[in-house]
Amino acid sequence: STPQSTIMSAAELAKLERLGVTVTVDSATNRFTTTQTPTADDADEAKKPNDPKIALEEAPELKRKDVKVMTMETVYGTMRLTVEGELSRPVILTYHDIGLSHEACFDTFFNFVRRDRFFQQFTIVHIDAPGHFTDAKVVENYVDVGDSSRPLGNDGGSGDSSTGSSFRWFDCDELVVQIHDAVTKVLKIKSFVAFGAGAGGYLLTSFAIKYPAMVNGLIAFGLSSRKAGWYEWGDKKWAQYMKNWTSYAEYWEHYFLYRWFALNPNVFDSDNSRATSEDFDLIVGYRRELSRLPEKNALKFIDGFLKRRDITGDLKKIRCPTLLFVGDNTELQRESEHAMGHMNSDRVEWLRIRECGLLITEQQPGALLEPIKLFCNGIGYF
């Protein structure tokens, strides 16, 4: 506001007030001061999420009202489908990584971009693996990871192979078929943009290989197309050893936090000065998330992902444009580069994001906004 010296009529004062301008007059000096009153639009503009932290804080207010939650029964338990929007619109379909639900894997990103008009034109469909959502029931017939006394059945697990009623892990090929059933029988959509992280990226890539006509575009974070490497099996064997003297939950907490964010939780337990406040928030939030999922359900998905097939030789069967992201702090860089090198070179783009682990959607959602918009524009959306 700026003091000014003049004489104003009553009509001029009334006009200024209608415009949201408050006029204060000093009768002794005949000087007046104008102050602009913020409007509702100004307040809304101020609250727009310019960074992931604000977007996350405003998440409850930003969630769409037209959210539908559906379930589908599978041989591995209940699969959950969350639909944000009308299925008559173009669809982005997501699948999360091991140890997560879709909320923990993707909510920060979609809350961040939701005010962008471009993304408002899409319907977002999240698939949660069987038993991988809050308050999910423990999947029955679980055989302990270290138990090799029961013979393997033809159903891809252990137990009675004639009925397929007992199994040790989630078979990735079966999970791909379940995605197809969910899309065609429950959601009844003909095509979509696939959006997967980690194990979810592997499953949706396998889907694009098996059902190429249904995938208009593929976006994958930290894609591994080969069989599990020695470091993954080493982590698993170490987990089995540690089970003899500590809790599984404690081990997987360390494993996942390093996988997702390249963070060592011990840093926060022993020397908080070495960690940023953002990293500390991630540790606290995802410790809470890990405690929500039934441990046995998570272990089934982990086992299945470690027993995945090598799909490298089939990557050229993917017809749709592909966008691969990888964080520069993750061990998956070589895996992602390997996958890119075996795809059709004229249909794949590869981007490395600085200071990230696997979950770029959580750590750097702002860095993903423009590349994904340009990618979707390039394949014919809006």
N, C-alpha and C positions, 0 to 999 in steps of 0.2 A: 504494500500500500504506500501511496505517495501523497504527502500533504500538498494541497493546492489552494490558491487564493482566487476566488471568483464568486459570483452570485448565481445560484441555481433556482429555477422555478420549481413549483410543486410538481408540475407535470414531468419535468426532467428527473426529479427525485423518484417519483413513482415508477418511471420507466427503468431506472437503474435497479430498483428493488426487484422488479419483475425479472430482470436478468441475473438476479442472485448477487447483486453488488450492494453491500452495506455502506451507507454514507454517515459519517460522524462529523458534526459541525461544532467548532469551537466558537461560541458566541462572542467571546472577548476579542478574538483576532480575526473573526470572519473567515477562518481557514477550515477546510473540510478534508477528511481522509476517507478514501475508498478502500474497501476490503472485499475480495472475491470469495464468495461462499462456495465450497465444493459441492458439485451436483452428484446425483446418484450415479451417473455415467462415469464421472471422475473417480468415484470410489471404486466402481467395478474395475476401471482401468488400472487403478493402483494395486488391486488385489490379484491381477493376472500373474500366473506363475512364471516369472522370468528365470527361475532356476529350479533344479530338481527338489531342493529342500522345501521351498514354498509350495511346489506342486504336491509334494507328499503331505504337507500339513493340511492342505485344502482338500485332500482326497475325498473325505466324506461329502463335501458340498459339491464336488465336481462329478461325482458318479451319476450316470444317467438314470432316469426314472424308469425307463423301459428295459429293465434287466430281468431276464428269465433264466431260471436254473432248472435244468433237466437232468435226469439220471438214466443210465443204461446199464443193465446187468450184463456182465461178461463172465467167462469162465474164471477170471482172476478177481472177481468182486465187482463192486459198483464203480462205474466211471461217471464223472460229473461233467456236464456241459453247461457253461455259462454264456448266455447270449446277450450282448449289449447292443440293442437296436433291432430293426426289422430285417428279416432275412430276405426281403425283396431287394435290398441294397447290396452293393459289392461287399464281399466278406474277406476279412483277414482272420485266419484261423491259427491259433497259437498252441504250442505244446511245450511244457516246461522241462527243466533238467531234473536229474535224479535228486532226491532229498528235498524237493520243493513242491509247493502248490502253485497254481498260476498267479495268485495274488503276490506272493513273494518274488516271483520271477519277472513279472511284467507290469505290475500296477504302477510303479514309479514312472515308467516310460509312458504308459497310456494316460496317466493323470497329467503328465507334463505336456503331452501333445493335444489333449482333448479340446483345448480352446482354439486350436488351429482349425480353420474352416475346412481345410483339405481333409483332415482325419474325421471330421464330423460327418462326412459323406459315406464313411465305411461303417459296416456292422462288425463288431469284434466278437469272435467266438473263441472261448477258452476251453480247452480239453484238459481235464485233470485225470492222470493215470488212476487206475483202480486203487482205491484206498488212500489217495494222496490229496486229501482235503481236510479241513478242520472238522474234528469230531467224527471222522470216518471210522468205521468198524474195522477191526483187525481181520485181514483176509484169512480165511480158514485153511486148514491142512498145510500149514507152514512146516517145513522140515529144516532143522537148524543148519546154518551154513557149514559148520564144521562136521556134520554128521554124514559119514560116507557108508554107514552100515546098511542103508536101504538102497536097493537096486534102482537104476534109472529106468523109467518107463518110456514108451514111444511117444507119450504126450509132451515130451520136452522137460520132464521133471522126474521126480522119484515117486515110487509107489505103484499102484495098480495101473498098468498101462492099458488094460482093457476098458476101463471106465474113464480114465483121465481125470479122476477126482482128486488126485494128490499130486503136487508138483513142488519143485524147489525154487524156481525163479520165474519171472515174467519173460517169456520168449519174445524177442523184438519183432519177429515176423508176425506173430500172433497179434501183437499190439498194433501193427500196421493194418491188419485186417479189421481190428476193432475200430480204428479211425475211419476206415472206409464204411463200415456198418453205421457208425454214428453220423457220418456226413450224408449217406444216401437214404438210410432208413428212418433216422430220428430227425435230423435237421432238413433233409431233402433239398440240399443245395447241389448245384451242378458243377460249380468251380469256385476257387478261392485263391487268395494269396497266402502261402504257407509262411509261418513265422515261428521258428523254433530255436531253443537254446540248448547247447550241450546234447544230452540224450534226446531231447525233443527235436533238435535239428537233425540228428541221425534218422529218427523215425520219419520225419516229414520228407527228408531226402529219399528215403526208401520208398515212401508213398509216391513221390514224384516219378520214381523209376518204374514202379509197378502200375500206377494209374496216371500216366503223363497227361492225358486229356483233361484231367480235373484240376490241375495246378497251373494257374496263370503266371505265377511268379513265386520264387523261393528265396526267403531271407533266413539265413542261418548264422548263429553265433557259436564260434568255437567248434566247428564241424570236424568230427573224426569219422573217416570213411573206412579205415582199416580195422582189423581186429585189435583188441585191447593190447596196448604196449606193455613192455616189461615194468614200467613205472606204475602202471595201473594195477597189474597183478601183484607187484611188490607191496603196494599200499594195502591190497586185500589180504595178503598173507600176514602182513604185520598186524592187521586188525584182528585176525584170528588168534595170533600169538598174544596180543594184548588182552584179549578177552579172558585170559587165565588170571589176570591180576588187576584189571581195571574195567570200568563199564564200557560197553560198546558205544553208548551215547557220547561219552567224553571223547573217544577216539574219532568218531564220525564228525563231531563238532569241529575238531581240528582239521580233518581231511577236507570237509566241505568248505570251510571258511578260506582255506588256502586255494582250493579249486576255483571257487567263485570270485574271490577278491584278491588272491595272492597275499593274504594277511595271515600272520601268525598270532593266534589268540593269546599265546604266552606273553607276548609283548604287553598286553593290557593287564595281565594278571601280576606282572612283576615290575614293570617300568612304564607307567602311563605317559611319562614325558616323551617317549619315543613315538607316540601315536597322535594323529590329528583328531580333532573332535568329530569330524565326519567319519573317520574309520572307527572310532569308538562307538558311534551311533549304529554303524553297520553291524559291529560285533554283537551289541546288545540286542538289536532287533532280530538278527538271524539266529542267535541262540534261542530266543523265544519261539521263532518259527520252527526250528528243529524239534523243540519239545512238544509241538502240537501234533506232529504226524506220528502215527503208530510205527514204532521201530521196525516191527516185522514186515510191514508193508513196504517201507523204504528199502529194506535189505533185499526184498524180492526184486525190486526194480534195479537195484545196484547189481545184483547177481546176473540178471538178464542182460544188462548193458555190457558187463564184462565178458559175456559169452556171445556178443554180437558177431554177425558175419562180416566179412570183408566185402564191401559193395563198390570198391574202387573201380573194378572192371566194368561196372554197369553205369557209371556216372554219365557217360556220353549218351545214354538213353534219355536223359532229362531234356525235354524239349523247351521248357520255359526259361526265360531269363533268370539268372541267379545272382544274388548279392550276398557275399560272405563277409562277416565281420570277425575280428579277433582282437583281443586285448594284448598289449605288448608285454604285460607282466605274467602271462599264462604259459604253461608248458604246452598248450595246444597250438602254438603258432606253427610248428612244423606239420602237425596233422592237417591244419587248415590249408596251408600252402600245398601240401600233397594232394588234397582233394581238389583244389582249384586247378592244379596242373593236369588233372585227368578229366576235367570237364571240357565242353565245347568252348574254345577260347573266345568265340565271338558272342557268347551268351553269358559270360560270367564276369563279375567285378569283385575285387578283393580289397578290403579296407582294414587297416590296422589302426586301432584307437589307442592313444597314449594313456598311460597310468591306469590301466584297467586289468582285471582278471577276465574270467569268463562272462560274468554278468554285467556287460556293458549297459544293459537296460537299466540297471540300478545305479551304477557308478557314473556314467556319462550320458544320460538320456538326451541332453541338449546336442551332443555331437552326432546323434543319429537322425535328428529331425530332417535336415535338408537332404542328406543322401537317400533316405527312404522316400521322401516326397519326389525327388527327381527320378528314382527308380520306378515308382508307381506311375508317374507321368510318362515315362519311357515305354511302359507296357500297355499304355492306352487308357489309364484311369484319369478322368477329369482333365 
